[in-house]
């Protein structure tokens, strides 16, 4: 037996697509858990996972990525504050704003939401936040409300003093903020996830879809549609806008908010009628679509990742000289040795998990091999790490268009245009 059965088990339980964190990373996680359990055979360990919910939970704890910090990607919180103060408060006098944060990890996001709402003029009695995560370990830390400096990247000291008490090298969140958040353990992919809860006015579901396979993404879209109030707002991560169903949601035109509104029933019906699959000839034409000469790239030239943010330098840095291992992987890919190139990239990523170029190269290699779904996963991972990664964005747009998701491709192209305009 190889690790594929364990990867399939993780996909079934939590929707984890192995390419999102890499098979080498999963292999190391499995080896650590096997050592902790005192077993040297992967088949024995797989059987243990089948019979021990406790060990399955331990494996899931190792596999999930829970790194976060307060006010991560400030755009959504800025828009949330403006929306609440200028629209929601005016139209919902006397009502309680209901918010969902899922997954909530170690609590930085739901607490950031609470602080943003308080800064917008709401009192603790005006809103309630439900925060859900699959990890018991993360939830225990979240409930404590005690954080270290790493959770406050770029936050001003005056702001910290308003909501936290510093005790030695730890920051203790005020009871007033902690009291606004209700923490729950739950799995977003469970059929009856929060089935007994009333609809939410605001949902934050950020940086989880990038780890899901296509089936899990589809399920999540339906769950979010069920949980969101007809007039509500959905916030996703900057790498996930292309994974939100255009048949259920419509993007909000606000830079760097990555927010969506829920389509009304008549809008959904209209969109479904318009969503006619592409005929083979049109699909082939899109797949053969060429970029303008100034933007054309292939495996031999794509070592230069262009950052098109307003403050980006005009010159394009050459990353290949800094990453000889990736240079070797690129040469293998150029020679058509795609499996060897993939293995080299994954080995590199096992030690450099935040390498944008490695994820872009893996996306291109899988695209060349005809594995389009896996290619999308890698390009999305690159965008998660670098929101302005032009190469990954344009590849992702073309992939979506090639499989008939014209609306999804259009959303990404609009994002590229906004970035180019600055």
N, C-alpha and C positions, 0 to 999 in steps of 0.2 A: 504494500500500500504506500502511496506517496501522500503528500500533504493536500492534494486536490480535494479529497473528501472533507477535510477539515475546513478548507476554504469554502466549500459548498455549504457546510453547516453554518459558518459565519454569515454567508450570503442569505441563507434561509432565515436565520434568527434575527439578524440586525441589518440586512440589506447591504453588507459590506462587499464592495467590488474590490477584488484583490489587487487589481492594477492601481487602485487609488493610493495604496501605501507600499505596494511592491511585494512580490512573492518572497524576496529575500528577507524583508522585514518580518513577514508572517512566519517564515521559517525560524528566525531567531526567537520570536515570541513563543512558538511551539516548543523549541528546544529548552527555553527557560522554564516553561511550565512542566515539561517532562522531567527535567532535573529536580524541580520542586516536589514533584509527585513520586520521584524515585523509580521512574520507568524509563527503559532505554529503547523500547519498541514503539514506533509511531502507531501501529495498529492497536496495541494495548491502550495507548493514550486515547485514541479515537473511541474505543469502546467505553473508556471511563467517561468521556464527554457525553456519551449516550445515556449513561446511568446516573451521573452526578451533576445535578443542577448547580451545586456549589463550584465545582471545577469549571463548568461552562461559564459561569459568571466571572471567575478569575481570568479565564482566557479572554473574554470580552473586555474586561477591565484593561488588560494589556494591549488589546488591539485598537481600542478607540482612542481618538486624539482629543484631548480636552484643554489644550493650551488656549488661553484667552486672557484678556485684560480689560480694565474699565474703559468704557467709551471707545472700544475698538472700532475703527472706521467711523469717524465722528459724523459723517454725512447723514446717516439714518437718524441719529439722535437730534441733530439740528432740525431736520424736517419734522420729526415727531413733535418737538417742542413748538414749532411754528404752527403745525396743524392743530394741535390741541388748543393753543391759546387763541388762534384766529378763527377756527371753524368749530371744533367739537364743543368747546365750552359755550359758544353762542347758541348752538342748536340743541344742546342736551342739558339744560339747566336742571339741577337737582338729581341728575342721574350719576351712577357710578361707572367710571371707565373700566372696562374689563380687558386685561392684557394677558397674553400667553407668551411665554418664552420657552422654546423647545428646539433643540436640547439646551439646557441651561448650564451645563458643565459645573464649574465650581462657584457659580453665583455672580460673577462679575457682570454678566449681561443683564439679568433681571434687576440687579441693584442699580446698574447704570440707568436703566429705564425708569426706575423709581425716582432717582435723583433728577433726571431730565424732566419728569412730570412735575416734581416739586418746584424746580426752577421755572417751569412754565406757568406756575400759579395755582396748581392743584394742591390741596391738603391731603394728608394721609387718609382722610375719610372719603375723598373723592375718587379713589381708584383702588383696584385690587389686582395683584399680579399672581398668576399661577405659573410656576417654574417646574419643568419636568425634565428628567434625564434618566437614562437607563442605568447609570453608574451609581451604586450606593456609596462608593468611596467619594466621588465628587459631591454628592448631595450632603454627606456628613460635613465636608469642608464648607460647603455653601451655607449651611445652617449656622455654622459658627460665626461667619462674617469676619474672619480674621485673615488678613492678607499681608504679604511682604512687598517690598519695593517693586518687584518684577510685575506686579499687577497694576502698576500706575505709570505707564509709559507716556511721558510727556505731560502728565497732569500737574497743574500748578499747586504750589504748597498752600496757598490761601484756600483753594478749593478743597484740598485734603482736610484742612483744619475745620472746615464747616461740617463735614460729615464723618470724620474719623478721629479717633483718639490714638495717638502714638504711644505705645508702650515698648520701650527699647527698640528693637528692629521690626516690630509688628504694628499693623494698623487695624484697630478695632472699629468696625462700622457702628454707627449710632443705632440705638434700639428703635428709634422712630422709622428709619429706613428699613431695617430688618423686619419690622412688623408689617410691612406692606406686601411681603412676598410669602406665598405658600408653596413649599417644595413638595414634589411628589415623585415617586419612582414610576416610570412607565416607558413603554416601547412604542414609538411612533408608528410602527408597522403592525401593531396588534389590531385585529379586526374591530374591537370595541374601544379603541383608544379614546378616552375622555368622552365616551358616548353619553354620559349623564350630565355633562356640563352645558350650560347655556352658551350661545355664540359669543365670540370675543370681538371687541371693537378693534383691537390691535393684536397682531401675531408677529413675533420675531421668530423666524425659523432660518437661522443663518449658519452657513458652513457645515452642513450635514449632507446636503444633496450631492456634494462633490465626492462623497465616499460611497454613494449608493449605486447599485446597478439599475438598469433601465426599468425593471419591474418595480423595484422599490421606489423609484422616482415617481412612477405613475401612481402608485398607491398613495404616496405622500401628497401628491397634488389633490387627490380626491378627499383625503383626510382634511387638508387645509381648507378646501372648499366647503366641507361640512362644518368646520369649526368657526369659520369667519363670518361675522355679521354682514348682511348685504351691503351696508354702508362702510364696512371696515377697511383696514389697511393691512397688507401683508408685507413684511420686510424680509429679504433674503440676502445672502452674501453676494459680494460683487462678482464672484465666479459662477454664480448660479442662476443669473437672469435668463439664460438660454434653456434652463431646465424647468422653468415654470410654464405650465400648459397655457397656450394662447387661446384654448377653447374654454378656459375657466377664469382666467385673469387677464387684466390689461395693465401695462406698465404706466406708472405715474411719471409725468414729465417734470422731474426735479433732479438736477445733477447730483450724482453720487449718493442718492437716497436708496436706490435699488428697491423701490417700493412698488407694490401692485395693488390695484383695487379689484374687487370681485365683480365679474360680469353678471348682469341681471339675466333672468331666464330667457328673455327674448333675444338678448345679445348672444347668449350661448347657442340658441337654436340657429341663429343666422350664421354664426361662425362655423358650426358643424356642417351646414349646407355648403359653405364656401370651401371647406377643407376637403377638396376632391383630390385623390391621389394622382400624382403625375403619371402621364403615360410614358412608356419606355423611351420614346424618342426625346421627350423634353428632359427626362432624368439624365439621359446620356449627354445631352447638350450642356446641362449644368455641371456634370462631373468633368467635362472637358473644358469648362470655362477657364479662360486665361486671365491673369491679373495684368494690369498695365505694366509696361516694361520696367518702370521705375520701382515697382513693387513685386516683381516676379522673384520667386525663390524656389529652390529645390534642395535636395539633401546636400549638395556640394556647396551651396552658398548660404544656407540658413544658420551657420554658426554665428552670424551677426544678428542678434536680437535687438530690434529697434524700439526704443522707449519713446512714445509720442506724447508724453505728458507735457503741459505747457512749459515746465522748467527743465525739460530734457536738453542735454547738449546736442548741438547740431551734428556732431560727428558720431559715427557708429562705432562703439567699442568692439574690438575683436576678442571674444571670450575664449576662442579655441586655444590661444597661446597660454591661457591661464589654466586650462583643463586638459592636460595631455591625454588622460584616459578617455575623455569624451571625443577628443580628436581621433583617437584610435577607433572608437565606436563609429564615428562618422565615416571614416575610411572604409570600415567593414560594410557599412550600409551602402556606400557608393559602389562597392564591388558586388552588391546583391546578397551579401551574407547577413541576412536580416536576423536570424536566430542568434548568431554570435554577437551582433551589434546590440540586440536586446539584452542578452546576458551581461554584457559589459556595462551597459547603462544601468541595469538594476544593481549590479555590484557597486557601481559608483554612488548610486542613490542611497544604498544601505549605509553609507558613511557621510553623505552630503544630502540630507533629506530636503533641503530648501533650494536646490539648484534648479532654477527656472529653465536653463538651457537643456538640462538632462530630460526634463519632462517634455519639452518641445520636441527634442530629438526622438524620444520614445513615441510620441504621437505621430511623427512623420514616418518612423519605421513601421509602426502598426498600420498606418494608412497605406503605405507602399505594399504591405502584405495583405491588404484587403480586409483588415480587421478594423472596421470603421467605428464600431461601438467602443472598443478599447482605445482607439485613437482619440475619440472625443473625451474620454476620461482623463487622458494625459494632458490634453490641451486645457481642459477645465482646471486641472491641478496647477498648471503653469499660470493661468489667469488668477487663481486663488492667491498664489505667491506674489505675482506681479500684475496688478489690475490693468496696467497699460501695455501689456505685452502684445504688440501689434501682430506679430507673426502667429501667435496662438489664437488671437481673436479672429483673424481672417481665415485661418484654417478651419476653425470651428464653424464660422458662418457658412463656408463652402460645404462642409460635411452635412450640416443641417439641411441646406438647400438640396443637396444631392439625394437625400432620402425623403424629400417631399415636404420637409418642415420649413416652408417658405416664410411663415410668420416668425418662427424662431430665428431663422437666419436674418430676417429684417431687423429684429430687435438688436442683434449683435452689431449689424452694420450701422444702425443708428448710434450705437454706443461708440463705434469707431469714429464716426463723423463728429460726434460731440467732442471726443478727445482731440481730434485733429484741429478743430476750431478753437480749442483752448477754453 
